[in-house]
Every structure is written in structure tokens, then in C-alpha cells.
Amino acid sequence: MEIDTRAPAVTVELAIGGMTCAACVGRVERKLAKLDGVLATVNLATERATVTHPANTPVATLVATVERAGFTAGPVTDPGSERPPARRGVDVLRRRLAVALVLFVPVADVSVALSLVPSLRFPGWQFLIAVLALPVVGWAAWPFHRAALAGLRHRTTTMDTLVSLGIVAASAWSLATLLATGGLPDTATGWDAVLHPSGPLYLEVAAGVTVFQLAGRYFEARARRAAGGAMRALGRLRPADVAVLRGGVEHRVPVAHLRVGDTFVVRPGERVATDGSVVDGEASIDMSALTGEPLPVDVVVGDPVTGGTVTLAGAVTVRADRVGESTVLRGMLRAVERAQVEKSAVQRRVDRISAVFVPAVLLLAVATLAGALLAGITPSNAVARAVAVLVIACPCALGLATPTALMVATGRGAELGIFVTGFRALETVRAADVVVLDKTGTLTAGQMRVRETAGDAAAVRLAAAVEQRSEHPIAAAVVAHTDGPVGLPAVTGFRQLAGLGAAGTVEGHAVLVGRPALVGELGPLAATATAWADGGATVIAVAVDGVAAAVLALTDPLRPGAAAALAQLRAMGMRPVLITGDGSGAAHAVAAAVGIEEVHAGALPSDKLALVAVLRAAGHTVAMVGDGVNDAAALAAADLGIAVGSGTDVALAAADLVLVRDDLAILPVAVRLARATVATVRGNLWWAFGYNVAALPLAASGLLNPLVAGAAMACSSLLVVTNSLRLRAAA
């Protein structure tokens, strides 16, 4: 079909199934790029492809192209949805790993014990090993065989090709020997029984390769599924339905049916369905899910509201101004997904090398077999040499290099209050020279508290009595300052004054509490209130019977150890930068307290992402620390994303490191652990490749038979695991 590349370009998302590594990602991208005017970026973490194509290119053509490459595909209708196939894939790998492990233990124990101790042998013991091993090398290893066959059909090789060939070669050689000889001769004893070239069994080698590789694949699949959690968390911010007003009557309809200009009702506790403007009513809107800031926003007629936010108090009628893909929430969703389309440099290097390494090993095995036969070596010994080449080159250590290091780092991190969620940016943390920090909930506790008061203490108690009827976070802080609502006098005539404060009658006194503008003239308290406000505090005033009686300063206190943590980061060569949606006064007050010189106040979520992009464009390696949905895109875009554990699910899912304790003192510890993890992975990969390069000539020359080759391969894996275990003492 002729495709007009001059047609307007459109973008579509495809869900891709069956990808296992970066080589699969490259195959999908290359196949799609062969279509005229098509540009594709594939995200392995989310198992999706963002495809830009001419408008007159049918989506069905894109889907068919991906399917011809050996994968499943289909258009995505809900970017924030969970993908059941991803969950099923993890579950299937877990079941295969469990079965393989249960069968591998007796295979290894029986084969070694009976080979070395002849008195323990019984008739048919080799067949028992075969019966136990065949489900492991066949059913449990099927994901590797299936991927290898798919690559064969499309004339490509990946790491799965060597894994599958190693398993098949070891199994086929063992079964052929077993059927041809009926088992090892009874006269064979000790190491002769293990090493004799005419009848060795090394099904335990094939089973061991399967177990190790399944373990690596299982933990990799879990990490990829977790990497897509940011999009799912953003998607969950959207309500399923909305109360639309039509002809003055409310109708519950799916949010997808909303159109620009529709009016809908939002009651306390409900989420705003889409971006719009208030046309009736007043309410306090909790914006923390999108901005991460603790204070709700009071909205009245004419004020804008954002989809995904929650109404705390009051009810409003909203006119829909933006729906569907044009909303702020959908824009953030797209930003997070775009930011996460970044491949691990380590994985890219491994797959680039494997693209040459795998065919080279296959050619070496064939050359070894042919050369041995031409040299007059017996067929059994020639086959043994070729199989040894395949088995010793089996990239088990390559598969374990990253997942085992991450597994140990995760365990060590849990002990330290750090959760390692991925390897996307850890490989570049050594070079991190700038750390960008959100303020509220990151440097501060994210919870307002009364710092100090001035004026009549009795007036503060009356103010707390009024505020106990309010749902505002400032009200909660005032009540908490007086040791809670127990013992406070009753309030009558309570009124919530949207955007200003609250009023009521307590013990016969008319009490106003809220913004200083609500109270009016503060008299002698004015200077104190002004000084507090200039210092970054939130100031509220109390009037009793129309006279200003007290003022209160509220702040969001710093997290314990914040200043010391930043001092350590500076000592490690990282320059701290503060960015926040708060005003300039509060931002600079916090910055001064922790020793930060560069401050960006009044920042929107897009500003945070832009700052990260600017810093990276200037050649800096950026670590981003945040806790809110507004930080998610910047967390994903940064070289190292760090989220605090009290933050939103989106921030946690988009980050590479999560501080699960509310203690910033572990932030420099987290950086040290991340750097140690990267160094360990690099060391593992160096050993894994170096071992293969050194061992292959020995196998090809006949100095290693297949069983010894398998043992060497297992030792290589053991060394990788042992090296990773050193991370238990890291940081």
C-alpha cells in the first residue's frame, strides 16, 4: 500500500506484548521505522510504543508490522490503565521458577552424590535424574526456548538464544549418552564417573542454568511492572463518573462522555472530573495530589479547578473547559511516560555485545566440532568439545549481573530505610553533581504546625474552639496546638468563610479566626504579624468581639537532619537546588535554614520538569528529590529520581530510589548505596564477559569437558552473586 508521507502526522500508542529485553525493543523500533514516515519509541518498562505516523497510515498497518516481528500489539485506549498481561507474566515466571527450584535441588544432590559415591547407586539412577530434570529444561525453560525460536524465525539472536541453546545442548547430550550407554558404567568411580567423556550426565547443569536465568527474568519482570506504576497511579486520579447537569437535572455519566461546556456538580470528598471553571458555589480544593503542597485552595465563582483534585469542604458547579487529552492530568501522564522512555545504558551495552557475541559463539561451536572431526578426534569427544563451548558461554552470569545486585541492594536499602525501585538512572549516579529538591513534604514535614503565638492566650483557646468545626489543615494545626479538641468549649453559629477563615460564638463571645484581612486592624500585633510573614510563616489572626486579640504563626517544619544531609551531599560534590510551588518568602526561609543558595519559588509541575531539562542540557547529571504527583515527571526525567516515602504513589512509582523513612539523613546514604550498586553491576558484567572470553578457548581446545564447563559457568554465576552480596555491607 502506498503511504503519503506528506500527510499530517498523528501519534498513537500501541501496547506491545512478548518483549523480554532491549534487543526486542530494538527489533520493534526497526520494523516500524521501515514504514515510510513512521517514527517509533518503545518503552520496555510500560510495554508500549509511541508511534508517530502519517494520518493516512492505518493503525492496523502498524499493528500488523509489530506482529510480523514476532510480538503482539494493539492500540491503547486508556494510558493510565493497568495491564493484566504484565501481571500474568510475573505470575507465570514465579510459578516456573518455583517448580524449577523444587526439582533442581534433588537433581543436583542426587547426581553429585551418586556419581562420587558408588555405594549409593541403584539401578536406573540416571533415569531418575532425567525424569526430574526434563520438566525443568523443557517446561520451566520454555520462555527462553520460545524467545529463541521467535528470534530464529526473524533471523536475529539475543541472549535468550544462547540460554536456550546451552540448555538444549546440555540436555540433548545427556539424554543421548544415557540412551546410548544405559547410564554410566558401574565400574566408574569417583571423578572418573563425573568426568569420563563416554558417559557423563550433566542434566543438573541444564537445570541449574534454567533456575538461575528464571530467577533473573522474574526479578526483571517485577521491576518492569513497577516502572509502569506511575502511569497507573496518575490514571487512578480520574473519577469513573461525574454528576452532569442537563436541563437542571443531575445525571451520572462516565467521565469519558464529558464535553467542553458541560456543567457538573462536585460535592465534598469527590474528585473534580476535568479541568474547568467554577460557575456556582464555594469550596476548599485539595490540590496536594497534583502539586504536593499541604494547603488547600479556596475557590469561588470564576476560579479555575483542575481535574483529579479533591473537594474538602463546600460544593461547586463546574463548567468543563478541557476534556480528554487536553487536561492537565493527561498532560502530566504523557510527560511521565515520555520521561520514562529511557533505556539502561548497561542493558544497551550488553545487548550490543551479545549481538556479536552470540553468533560468534555459535560459529565457534560449529568450528570446534568440525575441527575436532577433521583432526581425527572421536565423534563423542568432538561433540563434547562443541557442547562445552556452548555451555561455558551460556550467559548466566550476564543475566544475573544486574538483578542480583539490585536484589541485594533492595534488601540492604530496606534495612537502611531506602527502597531501590529500578536501575534506570543508578548507572549515572556516580556523576551526579546537582540535586534538585522539592520543599513541602521533602525538606519539610508537609504538615502545618503552630510555631508561636502572640497576644491573649485565652483568645487562642477560643480560636481553637471555632476551628474544631473546620476541615481546613490550618484549623487542624490550631486545634492540635491546644492539645486537641478535648476540653474545648462548644461553638454555636459556626460559619466557614471561604478563602478567609471561620467564625462562631464561643462562651458568649463572637470569634473570628483567619487571614489578617478578615480581622482588620491588628493594632500592636501588626508588627509581629508582618515580621512573621516576611520570614516565610503563614499568619492567622484572632478577633474576639470585634477586637484583634491574638496572632499565630504557622510553618511547615523542616524534616530532622535535613541540613546535615544537605551538607553531606555538598561534601559528595552535589550542588543542592530548591524548587517549590510555595511563595518566595517561605521558600527562601527554608533554603536559608538548610544552606541552599539557588531557589526557584512559585514553580508549576512543568517548571520542575523544565528545570531538570535545562540542568541536563547544561551538562549536569541531575538527582531529583520529591514527593508529589507534580514531581513525578521531573523524577522520571532526572538521571536519578529520589522520592520520600510519605509522598504520593505517583512520585514513588516514578522514582529510582524511595526514602521510606521520614528522615533525610538517609538521603546521602541512599546516594552511596546507589553508587555502590552501579559499581557492583559494572564489576559483575566485567567478570561475566571476561570469564567467557578466557574460558571459550579452553573449551574449544578440549581442556574442558561439558560438565566441567557447566561447573565453571556455575562458578562464574556464584562469583557474580558473591560480589553482589558485598552490597549488604554498603553505605
Buried (B, 14 or more C-beta within 10 A) or exposed (E): EEBEBEEEBEEBBBBBBBBBBBBBBBBBBEBBEEBEBBBBBBBBBBBBBBBBBBEBBEBEBBBEBBBEBBBBBBEBEEBBEBBEEBEEBBEBBBEBBEBBBEBBBBBBEBBEEBBEEBEEBEEEBBEBBBEBBBBBBBBBBBBBBBBBBBBEEEEBBBBBBBBBBBBBBBBBBBBEBBEEEEBBEEEBBEEEBBEBBBBBBBBBBBBBBBBBBBBBBBBBBBBBBBBBBBBBBBBBBBBEBBBBBEEEEEEEBEBEEBEBEBBBBBEEEBBBBBBBBBEBBBBBBBBBBBBBBBBBBBBBEEBBBBBBBBBBBBBBBBBBBBBEEEBBBBBBBBBBBBBBBBBBEBBBBBBEBBBEBBBEBBEBBEEBBEBBBEEEBEEBBBBBBBBBBBBBBBBBBBBBBBBBBBBBBBEBBEEBBBBBBBBBBBBBBEEBBBBBBBBBBBBBBBBBBBBEBBBBEBBBBBBBBBBBBBBBBBBBBBBBBBEEBEEBBEBEEBEBBBBBBBBBBBBEBBBBBBBBEBBEEBEEBBEBBBEBBEBBBBBBBBBBEEBBBBBBBBBBBBBEBBBBBBBBBBEBEBBBBBBBBBEEBBBBBBBEBBEBEEBBBEBEBBBBBBBBBEBBEEEBBBBBBBBBBBBBBBBBBBBBBBBBBBBBBBBBBBBBBBBBBBBBBBBBBBBBBBBBBBBBBBBBBEBBBEBBEEBBEBBBEBEBBBBBBBBBBBEBBEBBBEBBBBBEEBB
